[in-house]
């Protein structure tokens, strides 16, 4: 750079503003670019690890929930017999002869048959009775049992056959309704199975429970743990399920090396996440190789380095050749644009000349005037548009929903199912009465839950046991306010898109988190691919998929801000979880109608704050 000298006969020379910009650039741009490149790489590596762990954690929780659902399904079958008082009365009757035969054929066998058909799992049932006046009924041999051949059936034995078995002698003391054990007994390990063991007791004297029988439900390990697939969390990973003593019951592994478990050096190369399975006390463990994350980190490192180098060259040459001429003019333009960006639309640019900058100045001044005038119009238009979208959604849902419901009512009337018809008509009337909500957009949460319950009751009447619903609602949120019609569209989506023939269970959770209210709609349906999720929140022009979801998301953000709205978490084959979040705002008043919770059996109980 040439050194400037001051001549006594001339006005003082000065360093042009463009060069000053270059000096400032060298000090305040180049160095920060290098620093930002370094720290962004470090932070992004940590972000990748956290994001990977978060994704794996979410997948592991989905797998655990599905596993707990299957375990609970087997335990539910055992509870049907355990809590059947009629069965207990018959088992403690010691009348012989024709009475014994009648009790077996008319009471015991039908109840066992009903219990076996209450689940879709392939169970083999063994019932051991203390009452030896009842006959033994079994298939095959007790000594050479074949549980695979017994699937879908049951064997009835006398209790004395197992009284010397170690697994029976070691069975823990009975706590009514609580004592049950999962264990591999008899030929379970040979056939790749595991059994649920449980006593049958006479509960007439709760403080002195008498054993009247013993129940064993044998299920395939592969079927019980079929959701454990290491490919769901990444190639080269490993999923383990271990019992309370640390013994591995089942594993799905993409690890080719042998002897990895127990090797500390190799264990350090894996990210390990554990989740406890409710009920049996088993532990679900996921092990993911860190090399997967390191590969991503290497790509990021090269990318950041390349970006930094390119930025250095581009910024340097651009600053040298352009800033000298355009610095002053661009500064004026930028000052006006910054004022516009900060909301000061009254600022104007004064520029004398007849070149392009004069046209830019004139255009900026006119643009500020036009934007200021149009902002209010656009704001009002957006408000009207959002309300129109809500009315469009309502117009789409109500006729379609009404048509399907009336068709179902017609079928019920045709087949004379008056009780179901009456329930459906009452629920339909309740649904539309709550939909009106006196023309209000904001309603109490108890009213929103009442409307969702009315919709669910209609679907339960239509589909029976094919669908089941569960509510887990914190009573403290019932008096808070929500935008109306935020739950029903997601419940309908679960039935229309997540249900693929097999029984489906939908859970609705409501709770507070800090100063926010959260709703979760969880289903164990077929899930959705990532492309479908992207189309919902970033649709192509003219696409109609996900309109109801986007409508709920937009209305929540319209009323409460962009920090709130709808998020969807889904994995194909595992299920979908929808999270709705909005601030906790007390309701100004309560709308009519009661809100109730329901369980998967169809019973209902009022929610009490």
C-alpha angles and dihedrals in degrees: 000000000000117000111238119222129198113238116209091219096050137056112270116278117234137198108259118246090242091061091047087055089052092051091048089048092053092052103036105027111035095046094046090048090057092045093046090049091054097044094041089055091050094046093045091053089054090045091053091052093048093046092047091049091047092050092047090046091053093048091047091052090051090050091047092050091052091048092049089050092056092045090050089049092058091044089051090057090053091047091055088065097033094057097037103116092185090057091048091052091052094047093054092052111098100190112138135208121030092357090059092051092046093050090051098048101036102035115014101042096044091050092049090048092051092049092050091052093049093084137047092222121105100248131176111205127207118186119190114194127202089203103086093185087079114081124246114246118187146143121233123348129324092216095044098038122177109197091182091062090047096057111133091016138078140225123214116207136166115260094240089075091073103029091104096043113116093224090055095045091049094049109124125251115279122263107182112258093354111070114094132129135203111215143146106247136167109348095348096109092046092054096038096250141125129209136221108220122200139159124236108221140186104240098189087106106038092187092051108039113191121208111234098167149342129242129208122183113188119198133177112263090216091054095044092049099032091121089065100097117150091207089071089069099034144292114290092027130124134218120196133182114199132182126232091277093054096253114143111243097179139352138188111198140176091181110117097189118091125226095025095137110082094019105117096197093053092039088060088062091063135072107229123201124179132195126183116230111227116238111020093041093239121155123228111208129190121193117191123184113244089218088080091061092041090057090055090046091054091053090049092048093054092043094051091046092051092048092050093050092047091048091052093053097040096046094045098051094037091052094048099051104030108034094062093063105028102034097097096040094043090048090058092048093046092050090056093044091049089051089052091048090052091051100258100129093163095075116105134193119235113201131160119208144077102247134095093285091063089055090048090050092050091046092049092050091049091044092054090052093047095045092050089052095044099045093076092046092049092048092052091044091053091051091051091046094053092049089047089052090053091051090046091052091049090047090051096046102042101053093041092045092043092050093051092045094049089050089054091048089052092053092048091051091048092054094041097244093151098166093054090043092053092048092049093049092049092047091047091051091047091049094054094041090056091043090063093054090177090290093297123142095198115060137167115274090239089063092048090051091047090054091047089049091052089052091047092050089055091051092046090053090050100045104024115193094354088086129036131187135199131192123206103178127168104226091217092072097056094090094048126099130253138172105264123253099026100127106040097063091056094046088051091048090053091054095043103040109017097046114088105169102287118099110280129206122205123193124196115199126186124184144136124258112189106308093339135089117225130196122190124194107193125184133175093216130124095292124216134270120249091250091058090050090052092049091054096057098026105033125182116247110285094012115142099188113118095010093141093049093049089046093056091044092050095046092051091050091046092056101034109020138259093293089075136055141087131329127184127206116187142158122190110252094011106068143254134273121197117197119199116188130184135148121278104253120172114239117248090219141351122255121220121268134070126251120223136185123227134197130212092271092064098249118134134209129183119255109237118199 
